[in-house]
Amino acid sequence: MTRHTTIAALLAGLMALTAPVGARASSLLENGGFESITGWSSGDLVYIGGCTNLLMGCAPDTSPGETFVGFLARLGTVNTAQSTTQTVAGVGPGLYEFGVWVSLVIDEFDNNAGDLSQAQVSLLAQTSGATATDGAQPNDLTFQTGIDLGLTLQFTDWFLLSGVLDLTQTESVIFNINLQADPRTEGANTLRLLFDNAYLRKVEVEDPTAPIPLPAAGWLLLGALGALTALRRRRG
């Protein structure tokens, strides 16, 4: 290895040590992992354990030891909307991201989830001055066979519903997971919604003009670089 190569490698290491690292803020939601339903409106919501036994597995971002997921169901001819809500006070100002991982389960492939142009499954974050939403149309998703909850069902992989709220002042945020009503009146209409790892957190935006502190390891590397330069001069 030449002296020039050694110096270049040291410089690359110095740049890696001093590069800014983005931080992810903690979620403001209570029980976003649904190990308990405390904090959530519980009229329609239940939570079930054993996600490790489901063929789609546990949702992304599941912490070790967590096995419960939230569950809403629109079963048989009961086509009314099902939802759960959590209100978080004292949020803002600033940019906030929100989301939840969901999986849909139906009895059979023949459009049993309904055939609607609207999004049947939606996530809403709302304040007095801002609203953001995301949704999914079940018939646009790919279902697989094999999940067993006492009978053979079709399911989707976990997918993320998410959005961003830009708050100009401190407000309360309504976080709502919703399984919409189906206006059809004929036939069975079974749709189950599993969800997990919901979050509402502030987006940490770094100031590009702010000075980047040099870590202690960076100072050590800088010292070593200086020593190497001095040695090269002495040999020259």
N, C-alpha and C positions, 0 to 999 in steps of 0.2 A: 504494500500500500504506500503510495507517495505521500509527501507532506501535504500537498494540495488537497488530496483526497481526504486525508485525516481532518484537515481544517473544515472542509465542506461538510463532512459528516457531523462534526461538532456543532457547526452552525445550524444544521437541520435539526439536531437534537434540541438546541437552544430555542428554536422557533416552535417546536412541538410543546416544550415545557411552558412557554409563555403564551400559547394560543388560548383565547377565552373559551371557557366551557359553559354552555347554557345550563341553567338550573330549571327544574320543573317544580312549580309551586304545589303545595299539598291541596287536595280536593276539599272544598267547603261543605260537601254533602255529608250527612250523617248516615252511616251504614250503606255506603255506595256499593259495597260488596255483597249486601243482602244476607250476611250471616245472621242478621236480625232485621226486623222490619220497623224497629223503632225509628221515628223521624219521618216515616212515610205514611200517607193516608192508606188505611188498610181495609177499606170496604171491599175492594175487588182483589187486592193483592194477597197472595200467599207466597211462601218461600219453601223450596224443596231442596233436600240434600242429595249428595251422591253424584255431583257432576263428573267425577272421575269414572263413573260407570256408564255415562252417556257416550254414544258412538262419536259424537262431535267433540267429546271431551269438555274440559272446562274452558271458559272464555279466556282470551288473551289478557295478560296483566293480572291473572289470578295469583294471589300470594300463596306460598306454601301453607298447607293446612286448611285452606278455605275450600269448602265443598258446596255451599249453598248458593242457589240462584233464585232470582225473583221469577214469579210465574203469574200470568194472566191468561184466562181462557174464555173463548166464546164457543160454547158447546151446543151441539144439536140444533134445535130451532130457536134457541135463545140468542138473538142477533144484536142485543144491545151492546153499547160501547162499554169497554172495561178500561180502567186507568188507575194509575197511582201517581201521587203528587208529593213533592216536598218543597216547602217555602224556606228560603235562606235569607235571613235579614242582614242588613249592613254590608252589602256587596258594592264595590266600586269606590271611586271611579276607576276607569281603566278598561283594558281589553281582557275579556274572559272567554275561555274555551270550555265547551261542555260536550258531553257525549255519553253513550251507553252501548255496550256490546249486546246484540240480540241474535236469537235463532228462532225460526218459525217451524212449527210442527203441525202437520195435517194428517187426516186419516187415509187419504187416497189421492191419486194423481189427477183425477178428472175434475179439476177446477173446484174442488170442494171448499177451497178457501174463499171462493167468490170470484167474480170476474168484473172488477170495478176499474174505472179509469183513475180514481183517486188513490192516494196512498192510504192503505189500510192500517199500517203501523207507523206511528209518528212519535217524534221527540220534540218537545217544545220548551224553550226557555224564554221567559217573558218578564218584563218589568213594566212600570207605568209609562216608560218612554221608549222601550226597545223590545223587539220580538225577533226571535230566530227559530227556525224549525228545520227538521229533516225527516224524510219518510221513506217507506219502501212499499212497493206493490208486490204482494206475494206471488202473483202469477208471472212476474218477471224474473223470479228467482229459480235456482236449480235445486230440486229436492232429491234426496237420496233415501234409499230404503234400508230399514234395519233397526231403528231405535225401538226399544221394547219397554213400554210403560204399562204392561199388562196386555197389550195388543200391539200388532205391528203398525208402525207409523212411518211417515216420511218426514224428513227434516232438512233444514239448510245448515250449512256451516255458519259459524259465528261471523257476523258482519257488524260494522260500526256505523251507528247514526251519530252525527256530530254537527256542531255549528259554533259560531262565535258571536258574542255580545259585546258591543262597544258602549260602555256606560260613561256618561258625562258627570254623574253624581252618585252619591251613595243611595242605594235602593234595596228593596227586597226582590229577590228573583224567584219566580215560580218555575219549578222544574217538573215537567209532566211527561210520563211515558203512557202512550195511549194506543189501545186497540180499538179501532173505529167500528161503529155499527155498520151492518150490512143491510141495506134497504130491501133486499130480496125477501120474499115471504114464502117461497116454495122450497121444499126440500131441506135436507140437513145442511148445516153450514158450520163446520168445526174448524176452529183455528186457535192454536195455542201459541203463546209468546213466552219464550224464556229470555231473561236478560240479566246482565251482571256487570260489575265494575263501572258503575255510573260515576261521572265526575263533573265538577264545576270548579275551575281553577283559573287564577289570574295568569295571563301570558306575561312571562318575564321578558321584557324588551331591553336589550343592552344598548347603552349609549355608545355609538361608534366613535365619538370624540373623546370619551373618557379614557384617561391613562390606564394601561393594563399593568397591575402590580407584577413585579418579577418574583416568582417563587424562589424559595431558598435554594432549591436545586439548580435554578437558573444562575444564581450568583456563583455557585460552586463550579458550574460548567463554564461560566465566563472567566472565572479565575484560572481554570485549567487551560482555556484557550489562550489567555494571556501568557501563561507559563510556556506553552508550546511555541508561541510566537517569539518569546525571548530566547528559547533554546535554539530556534532556527537561526536567529540573528547571530547568536554566539558561534554556531557551527559555520555560518557563512563568513 
